Amino acid sequence: VFISTQLAMEVENPTVNDVYQEGTRAVVLQVARMPNGSLKILAEGLCRSAIVSQDTSVQEFISVHYEDMPTPAIKETEAKALWRRLKELYLDYAALHEKMPTDLVSAVKTIQDIDYISDTIAMHLNLTVAERQEILVLANLEERIIALCG
């Protein structure tokens, strides 16, 4: 599935023009019906993606064609240096917010781990939807880490 954030939450029946064009290709892990009748869906993001066109043949929901936005290669020495700074800042931030998980930064061993955990850190920070979207569209890992450090 392609997951994207709605631009304005007050729009009751959003169209493709009412959501951010960049989002995440994801896989649904769990679906549960809540007592109030709503659905709770647990999805895991796999890759940054962007809408390339809408599929107008489907009427019941928004259906789009998307294209993945892979992370460009980065030099390992640069990635590790940036990661050290982000890790330091995140641990300082977590010390001030007791509900922040500090163990997630200890598992990093590869560039792919840095890429994944950087996104996880962005999710845990106290950011607005617009600020999170600005980070999501940064496929370049170096730019994303610099933005998170800011």
C-alpha positions as CSV (number, residue, x, y, z in Angstrom):
1,V,0.0,0.0,0.0
2,F,1.0,3.6,-0.4
3,I,0.5,5.8,2.7
4,S,0.4,9.5,2.6
5,T,-0.7,12.2,5.0
6,Q,-3.8,14.3,4.4
7,L,-3.1,18.0,3.9
8,A,-6.1,19.3,5.8
9,M,-7.7,17.1,8.3
10,E,-11.1,18.9,8.1
11,V,-11.7,17.6,4.5
12,E,-14.2,14.8,5.0
13,N,-13.7,12.9,1.7
14,P,-10.2,13.6,0.5
15,T,-9.1,13.2,-3.1
16,V,-5.6,12.7,-4.5
17,N,-5.2,16.5,-4.4
18,D,-5.9,16.5,-0.7
19,V,-2.9,14.4,0.3
20,Y,0.9,15.0,0.1
21,Q,2.3,13.6,-3.1
22,E,5.2,12.0,-1.2
23,G,4.6,9.2,1.2
24,T,5.7,5.6,2.1
25,R,5.3,2.3,0.4
26,A,4.2,0.0,3.3
27,V,3.0,-3.4,4.2
28,V,0.0,-3.9,6.5
29,L,1.0,-6.0,9.5
30,Q,-2.2,-6.0,11.5
31,V,-5.8,-4.8,11.3
32,A,-8.1,-4.6,14.3
33,R,-11.7,-3.4,14.6
34,M,-12.1,-1.1,17.6
35,P,-15.2,-1.0,19.9
36,N,-16.4,2.2,18.2
37,G,-16.4,0.5,14.8
38,S,-13.2,2.2,13.5
39,L,-10.2,0.2,12.2
40,K,-6.8,0.3,13.8
41,I,-4.2,-0.6,11.2
42,L,-0.5,-1.3,11.9
43,A,1.7,-0.8,8.9
44,E,5.4,-0.9,8.4
45,G,7.0,1.6,6.0
46,L,9.3,0.0,3.5
47,C,10.5,2.8,1.2
48,R,9.9,6.5,0.5
49,S,7.6,6.8,-2.5
50,A,5.9,9.5,-4.6
51,I,2.6,9.5,-6.5
52,V,3.1,9.6,-10.2
53,S,-0.5,9.3,-11.3
54,Q,-4.0,8.5,-10.0
55,D,-5.9,5.3,-11.0
56,T,-9.3,6.7,-11.8
57,S,-10.8,3.2,-12.5
58,V,-11.2,2.7,-8.7
59,Q,-14.1,4.7,-7.1
60,E,-14.2,3.3,-3.5
61,F,-10.9,4.8,-2.4
62,I,-8.0,6.8,-3.7
63,S,-5.9,4.5,-5.9
64,V,-2.5,5.8,-7.2
65,H,0.5,4.6,-9.1
66,Y,3.7,5.5,-7.2
67,E,7.4,5.4,-7.7
68,D,9.9,4.5,-5.0
69,M,12.4,7.2,-3.9
70,P,15.5,5.1,-3.0
71,T,18.2,6.6,-0.7
72,P,21.2,7.6,-2.8
73,A,24.5,6.1,-1.8
74,I,26.6,8.1,0.7
75,K,30.2,7.6,1.8
76,E,30.4,5.5,4.9
77,T,32.8,7.9,6.7
78,E,30.4,10.8,6.2
79,A,27.4,8.7,7.2
80,K,29.1,7.6,10.4
81,A,30.2,11.1,11.3
82,L,26.7,12.5,10.8
83,W,25.3,9.5,12.7
84,R,27.5,10.2,15.7
85,R,26.2,13.8,15.9
86,L,22.6,12.8,15.4
87,K,22.9,10.0,18.1
88,E,24.5,12.5,20.5
89,L,21.7,15.1,20.0
90,Y,19.0,12.4,20.2
91,L,20.3,11.0,23.4
92,D,20.4,14.5,24.9
93,Y,16.8,15.1,23.7
94,A,15.7,11.7,25.1
95,A,17.2,12.6,28.5
96,L,14.8,15.5,28.7
97,H,11.8,13.4,27.6
98,E,11.6,10.3,29.7
99,K,9.2,8.5,27.3
100,M,11.7,8.6,24.5
101,P,13.3,5.2,23.6
102,T,17.1,5.4,23.9
103,D,17.8,1.8,23.0
104,L,16.9,2.3,19.3
105,V,20.2,4.1,18.6
106,S,22.3,1.3,20.1
107,A,21.4,-1.2,17.3
108,V,23.0,0.7,14.5
109,K,25.8,-1.2,12.6
110,T,25.4,-0.4,8.9
111,I,24.4,2.5,6.6
112,Q,21.0,0.8,6.1
113,D,20.6,0.9,9.9
114,I,21.4,4.6,10.0
115,D,18.9,5.2,7.2
116,Y,16.1,3.2,9.0
117,I,16.8,4.6,12.5
118,S,17.0,8.2,11.2
119,D,13.4,7.8,10.1
120,T,12.4,6.2,13.4
121,I,14.0,9.2,15.3
122,A,12.0,11.6,13.1
123,M,8.9,9.8,14.2
124,H,9.7,10.2,17.9
125,L,10.6,13.9,17.8
126,N,8.0,16.5,18.6
127,L,7.5,17.8,15.1
128,T,4.5,19.1,13.2
129,V,3.1,17.2,10.3
130,A,4.6,19.7,7.9
131,E,8.0,19.3,9.5
132,R,7.8,15.5,9.3
133,Q,6.8,15.8,5.7
134,E,9.9,18.0,5.0
135,I,12.1,15.2,6.4
136,L,10.2,12.4,4.6
137,V,10.8,14.0,1.2
138,L,14.6,14.0,1.8
139,A,15.7,10.8,0.2
140,N,19.3,11.9,0.6
141,L,20.5,10.5,3.9
142,E,23.0,13.3,4.5
143,E,20.4,16.0,4.0
144,R,17.9,14.1,6.2
145,I,20.4,13.7,9.1
146,I,21.3,17.4,8.9
147,A,17.6,18.3,9.0
148,L,17.1,16.1,12.0
149,C,20.1,17.6,13.8
150,G,18.5,21.0,13.2
